[in-house]
Amino acid sequence: QVQLVESGGGLVQAGGSLRLSCAASGRNFNTNVMGWYRQAPGKGRELVARITSCGSSNYADSVKGRFTISEDNAKNTVTLQMNSLKPEDAAVYYCYCNAEVSGRLSAYWGQGTQVTVSS
């Protein structure tokens, strides 16, 4: 099993910045992909950004140029720097990873962290 613990959500004014972090822990695992999804009230969960273990990243069109994802493979952490936040970015942000544990690849999710953007 892999546990994901998120931190860094909160309330920010439009145009401001927040930094989300996620740390993965467990025994004998290797992460292939780490990233962030978000879910706003009444909407489905959508991919925000993800990054592979070799550093390749991709972003939702709505956040390109404003958000930056980075990872520290040695520490099994992923960070999402969010700049120029808009009210429409408000959502619960979930960290996830695809990880191989004992030869089996599975997806794991964090509990979520709330991001609120005031206009």
C-alpha positions in Angstrom: 0.0 0.0 0.0 1.0 3.6 -0.6 -0.2 6.5 1.5 -0.4 10.0 0.1 -0.5 13.0 2.4 -1.3 16.4 0.9 -0.6 19.9 2.3 -0.8 23.5 1.3 -4.4 24.2 0.5 -6.3 27.2 1.8 -7.9 30.5 0.9 -6.4 33.0 -1.5 -7.5 36.0 -3.4 -7.8 35.9 -7.2 -4.4 36.5 -8.7 -2.6 35.0 -5.8 -0.6 31.8 -5.4 -0.7 28.6 -3.5 1.7 25.7 -3.3 0.4 22.1 -2.8 2.6 19.3 -1.8 2.1 15.6 -1.6 4.3 13.0 0.0 4.0 9.3 -0.8 5.0 6.7 1.8 4.9 3.0 2.1 7.0 -0.1 1.8 8.7 -1.4 -1.4 7.0 0.8 -3.9 8.0 2.7 -7.0 5.9 5.5 -8.4 5.5 5.8 -12.1 3.3 8.8 -12.3 2.3 11.4 -9.7 -0.1 14.2 -10.1 -3.1 16.2 -9.1 -6.8 16.1 -9.9 -9.4 18.5 -8.7 -13.1 18.4 -8.2 -15.4 21.4 -7.9 -18.9 21.2 -6.4 -21.3 19.6 -8.8 -18.5 18.7 -11.3 -16.5 15.6 -12.1 -12.9 15.0 -11.1 -10.5 16.4 -13.7 -6.8 16.1 -14.2 -4.9 19.2 -13.4 -1.3 18.1 -14.0 0.8 15.0 -13.8 4.5 14.1 -14.0 6.2 10.8 -14.8 9.2 9.5 -12.9 11.4 10.6 -15.8 10.2 14.1 -15.5 7.7 14.3 -18.4 4.7 16.5 -17.4 1.4 17.5 -18.9 -1.3 20.0 -17.8 -4.9 20.7 -18.3 -5.4 23.4 -20.8 -7.1 25.6 -18.2 -3.9 25.8 -16.1 -1.1 25.8 -18.6 1.2 28.7 -18.0 -0.1 29.3 -14.5 0.6 26.0 -12.7 3.8 24.1 -12.5 4.2 20.5 -11.3 7.5 19.2 -10.0 8.7 16.1 -8.2 11.5 14.9 -6.0 11.9 11.2 -6.8 14.3 10.6 -3.9 11.6 11.9 -1.4 8.6 10.6 -3.3 7.0 14.0 -3.3 5.2 16.0 -5.9 4.5 19.8 -5.7 2.0 21.9 -7.6 2.8 25.6 -7.7 -0.3 27.5 -8.6 0.0 31.1 -9.7 -2.5 33.6 -11.0 -5.3 31.7 -9.4 -8.8 32.3 -10.6 -12.2 31.7 -8.9 -12.7 28.8 -11.2 -9.7 27.1 -9.8 -11.5 26.6 -6.5 -11.9 22.9 -5.8 -10.8 20.0 -3.7 -7.4 19.0 -5.0 -6.4 15.4 -4.9 -2.9 14.0 -5.1 -2.6 10.6 -6.9 0.0 8.3 -8.0 0.4 5.1 -10.0 2.8 3.0 -8.1 4.1 -0.5 -8.4 3.9 -2.5 -5.1 5.3 -6.0 -5.1 5.1 -6.1 -8.9 1.5 -4.9 -9.1 0.6 -1.5 -10.5 -2.2 0.4 -8.8 -3.6 3.9 -8.4 -3.6 5.6 -5.0 -5.3 8.8 -3.9 -4.8 11.3 -1.1 -7.6 12.6 1.0 -7.8 15.9 -0.8 -7.1 19.5 0.2 -9.4 22.4 -0.3 -8.4 25.4 -2.4 -10.7 28.4 -2.2 -10.2 31.4 -4.4 -12.1 34.6 -3.6 -12.9 37.1 -6.3 
